[in-house]
Amino acid sequence: MRSGCEHQSRQRRKGYVWRLDRLGRTAKGLLILLDELQTLGVGFVSLREGFDLGTPAGRLMAGVLASVAAYETEVRKERQLAGIARAKADGKSWGGRKTGTRVRLTEEKEAVIRQLHGEGKAVASIARTVGLTRKTIYRALARGGSKP
């Protein structure tokens, strides 16, 4: 019969994760991580999938699930790229401004900025009023000789 101290030293540490796909991005990276954990003597349990790397069946299940997760990622990426190609073919665009359009600081806006600043308005308030960023407001005030 073993002593309690010897029994405790033989116990393995275990790591827990809710889902296997939360642990790694690629099947290869996930399998490398799981192999490193096993080499270090750290057990691994996935709560959602219900397997333990301490058993041969658990290691098989981890490999299969890692491959399935990689497959799902590749299929999702293909669908996303197909959707983007279709949207571009339909002439849709998203994000950013249309090419060739820039918000410019006009002389009229600069005059309004200086007037509002002279009235003691806050820079953030001026920016909201004229539809420009605070950085642009500060730049206009510095160029106009006013101190912000």
C-alpha positions in Angstrom: 0.0 0.0 0.0 1.3 3.4 -0.9 1.7 6.2 1.6 -0.5 9.3 1.1 2.5 11.5 0.1 3.6 9.1 -2.6 0.0 8.9 -3.9 -0.3 12.7 -4.1 2.9 13.0 -6.1 1.6 10.6 -8.7 -1.6 12.5 -9.1 -1.7 14.5 -12.3 -2.7 18.2 -12.6 -5.6 18.8 -15.0 -6.6 21.7 -17.1 -10.2 22.3 -18.0 -11.7 24.2 -20.9 -15.4 24.8 -21.8 -15.0 24.0 -25.5 -12.1 22.7 -27.5 -12.4 25.4 -30.3 -11.9 28.1 -27.6 -8.3 26.8 -27.1 -6.7 27.0 -30.5 -7.3 28.5 -33.9 -6.0 25.7 -36.1 -6.1 21.9 -35.8 -2.3 21.8 -36.0 -1.8 24.4 -33.3 -4.3 22.8 -31.1 -2.8 19.3 -31.5 0.7 20.7 -30.7 -0.7 22.4 -27.6 -2.4 19.2 -26.4 0.8 17.2 -27.1 2.8 19.7 -25.0 0.3 19.5 -22.1 0.5 15.7 -22.2 4.4 15.9 -22.3 4.3 18.1 -19.2 2.1 15.7 -17.4 -0.9 18.0 -17.4 -4.2 16.3 -17.9 -6.8 18.0 -20.1 -10.6 17.8 -19.9 -13.0 19.5 -22.3 -16.3 20.0 -20.5 -18.5 20.5 -23.5 -17.2 17.7 -25.6 -16.7 15.4 -22.6 -13.3 13.9 -23.2 -10.2 13.5 -21.1 -6.7 13.4 -22.7 -5.7 10.9 -20.1 -7.3 8.1 -22.1 -6.6 6.8 -25.6 -10.3 7.4 -26.5 -10.0 11.0 -25.3 -6.8 11.6 -27.4 -8.6 10.1 -30.5 -11.7 12.4 -29.8 -9.4 15.4 -29.5 -7.8 14.8 -32.8 -11.2 14.3 -34.5 -12.7 17.4 -33.0 -9.7 19.5 -33.8 -10.0 18.4 -37.5 -13.7 19.1 -37.5 -13.1 22.6 -36.0 -10.5 23.3 -38.7 -12.9 22.1 -41.4 -15.7 24.4 -40.1 -13.3 27.4 -40.1 -12.3 26.7 -43.7 -15.9 26.3 -44.8 -16.9 29.5 -43.0 -14.0 31.4 -44.7 -15.1 30.1 -48.1 -18.7 31.2 -47.5 -17.5 34.6 -46.4 -15.3 35.1 -49.5 -18.1 33.9 -51.7 -20.4 36.5 -50.1 -17.9 39.3 -50.5 -17.4 38.4 -54.2 -21.1 38.4 -54.7 -21.6 41.7 -53.0 -18.8 43.2 -55.1 -20.3 41.8 -58.3 -23.6 43.4 -57.2 -21.8 46.8 -56.9 -22.1 47.0 -53.1 -19.5 48.5 -50.9 -19.0 48.9 -47.2 -16.8 50.7 -44.8 -15.0 54.0 -45.2 -15.8 56.8 -47.5 -16.4 56.7 -51.1 -13.1 57.1 -53.0 -12.4 60.6 -54.0 -14.4 62.2 -51.2 -12.7 63.9 -48.3 -14.1 66.2 -45.7 -12.3 69.4 -46.1 -11.9 72.3 -43.8 -13.4 75.1 -45.7 -12.8 78.8 -45.0 -16.4 79.2 -43.9 -16.0 76.4 -41.4 -12.8 77.9 -40.1 -14.6 81.2 -39.6 -17.4 79.5 -37.7 -14.8 77.6 -35.6 -13.0 80.8 -34.7 -16.3 82.6 -33.9 -17.5 79.8 -31.6 -14.1 79.5 -29.9 -14.2 83.3 -29.3 -17.6 82.8 -27.7 -16.0 80.4 -25.3 -17.5 77.2 -26.6 -15.8 73.9 -25.9 -13.8 72.3 -28.6 -15.9 69.1 -28.5 -19.0 71.2 -28.9 -17.5 73.1 -31.8 -16.5 69.8 -33.4 -20.1 68.5 -33.1 -21.5 71.7 -34.5 -19.4 71.8 -37.6 -19.2 68.1 -38.2 -15.4 67.8 -37.9 -13.1 66.0 -35.4 -11.6 67.7 -32.4 -8.1 67.2 -33.9 -9.2 69.2 -37.0 -10.7 71.9 -34.7 -7.4 72.2 -32.9 -5.5 72.3 -36.2 -7.8 75.1 -37.5 -7.4 77.1 -34.3 -3.6 76.8 -34.4 -3.5 77.8 -38.0 -5.7 80.8 -37.3 -3.5 82.0 -34.5 -6.0 81.3 -31.8 -5.0 79.3 -28.7 -7.2 76.3 -28.1 
